[in-house]
């Protein structure tokens, strides 16, 4: 108890000069407390594209949704939903609501998604997923009946692979791929290889092929081009693919310790399609 009392006294003795210094500081800052508080004002947003009005993308969307007979089902990994710069909202803004349906999730069972199950079992449905068993969409389109449905998985390559192989429904439709050497215009996001395309680009090309109308591809790509242009004007940098960075000695991140991931990087350098 004595020690405690002594401590209290010493503390009280020390308060004098400290309190005086604090008083002087308060006096020096007295005028600052009277300044008005500046409230943070959010930038005005466009009600349609939900972007700041200065970088609104609406002028780059078609005036009216494109008239197409092909229906798209976008199977989106949940992680994509939270990304700021996504291409699927640009795609849905170009097409009628009944021609572009977005389903978010990792697992798609028949009981929970009966409509999707019926679509997957329909003989007029294709799934756009590259692989050894995938046919060239340009060749399939020549003989495939219309109207048709195309399923596209939206996510990183590892996420798309996980969704494709862990959902048996997606192995029911005929598997197709885009066999063409086109560099992605989505230059503000890093791709694995030079020819990897965003979901919007895949959809634009697939629709142009199925509808036999190249103008569809140009129209859907317009908002993506505008988005990348706006971002580059406001400080974003062009993202080269991992393939480009590795081949040119520009990859500045630590190499993965996981042998599987390291093997994938070696394949990229050696021009092996993965």
Residue pairs with C-beta under 8 A, 6 or more apart in sequence:
43 52
43 53
43 54
44 52
44 53
45 51
45 52
45 53
46 52
46 53
46 56
46 57
46 58
48 58
48 93
49 56
49 57
49 58
49 61
49 89
49 93
51 57
55 230
55 234
57 90
57 93
57 223
57 226
57 227
57 230
59 226
60 222
60 223
60 225
60 226
61 90
61 93
61 94
61 222
61 223
62 94
62 219
65 94
65 95
65 96
65 97
65 99
66 94
66 95
66 96
66 207
66 216
66 219
66 220
67 96
68 95
68 96
68 99
68 207
68 211
68 216
69 146
69 147
69 148
69 211
70 99
70 146
70 147
70 148
70 149
70 150
70 206
70 207
70 210
70 211
71 98
71 99
71 100
71 101
71 147
71 148
71 149
71 150
72 91
72 95
72 99
72 100
72 101
72 149
72 150
72 151
72 152
72 203
72 206
72 207
73 101
73 103
73 116
73 119
73 149
73 150
73 151
73 152
74 88
74 91
74 100
74 101
74 102
74 103
74 152
74 154
74 199
74 203
75 103
75 105
75 108
75 151
75 152
75 153
75 154
75 163
75 170
76 88
76 102
76 103
76 104
76 105
76 154
76 155
77 104
77 106
77 153
77 154
77 155
77 156
77 159
77 160
77 163
78 104
78 105
78 106
79 155
79 156
79 159
80 86
80 88
80 154
80 155
80 159
81 104
85 188
85 189
85 227
85 231
87 186
87 198
87 199
87 200
87 201
87 224
88 102
88 154
88 199
88 200
90 200
90 220
90 223
90 224
90 227
91 100
91 199
91 200
91 203
91 204
91 220
92 100
92 102
93 223
94 219
94 220
94 223
100 203
102 154
103 113
103 116
106 162
106 163
106 166
107 166
107 167
108 116
108 167
108 169
108 170
109 169
110 117
110 169
113 169
116 169
117 169
119 125
119 149
119 151
120 127
120 151
120 169
120 170
120 172
120 173
121 172
122 149
122 173
124 144
124 145
124 147
124 148
124 149
125 148
125 149
125 150
125 151
125 172
125 173
125 174
126 137
126 140
126 144
126 148
126 149
126 150
126 151
126 173
126 174
126 175
126 176
127 150
127 151
127 152
127 170
127 173
127 174
127 175
127 176
128 137
128 150
128 151
128 152
128 153
128 176
128 177
128 178
128 202
128 206
129 153
129 160
129 164
129 170
129 175
129 176
129 177
130 177
130 178
131 175
131 177
133 175
134 175
134 176
134 177
135 174
135 175
135 176
135 177
136 176
136 177
136 179
137 176
137 177
137 178
137 179
137 206
137 209
137 210
138 179
138 180
138 209
140 174
140 176
141 209
141 210
141 212
144 210
146 210
148 210
150 203
150 206
150 207
150 210
151 170
151 173
152 199
152 202
152 203
152 206
153 159
153 160
153 163
153 164
153 170
154 160
154 199
155 163
157 192
157 196
163 170
164 170
164 171
178 197
178 202
178 205
178 206
180 205
181 195
182 195
182 197
182 201
182 205
183 194
183 195
184 191
184 194
184 195
184 196
184 197
184 198
184 201
184 241
185 201
185 221
185 224
185 225
185 228
186 197
186 198
186 200
186 201
186 224
186 228
187 228
187 232
187 238
187 239
188 227
188 228
188 231
188 232
188 236
188 237
188 238
188 239
189 198
189 239
190 239
190 240
190 241
190 242
191 197
191 239
191 241
191 242
192 241
192 242
192 243
192 268
192 274
193 241
193 242
193 243
193 268
193 274
194 241
194 243
194 244
196 241
197 205
198 224
200 220
200 221
200 224
201 221
201 224
203 220
204 216
204 217
204 220
204 221
205 217
207 216
207 217
207 220
208 214
208 215
208 216
208 217
232 238
240 250
242 251
242 265
242 268
243 268
243 269
244 250
245 251
246 265
246 268
246 269
247 268
247 269
255 262
255 265
256 262
256 265
264 274
267 273
267 274
268 274
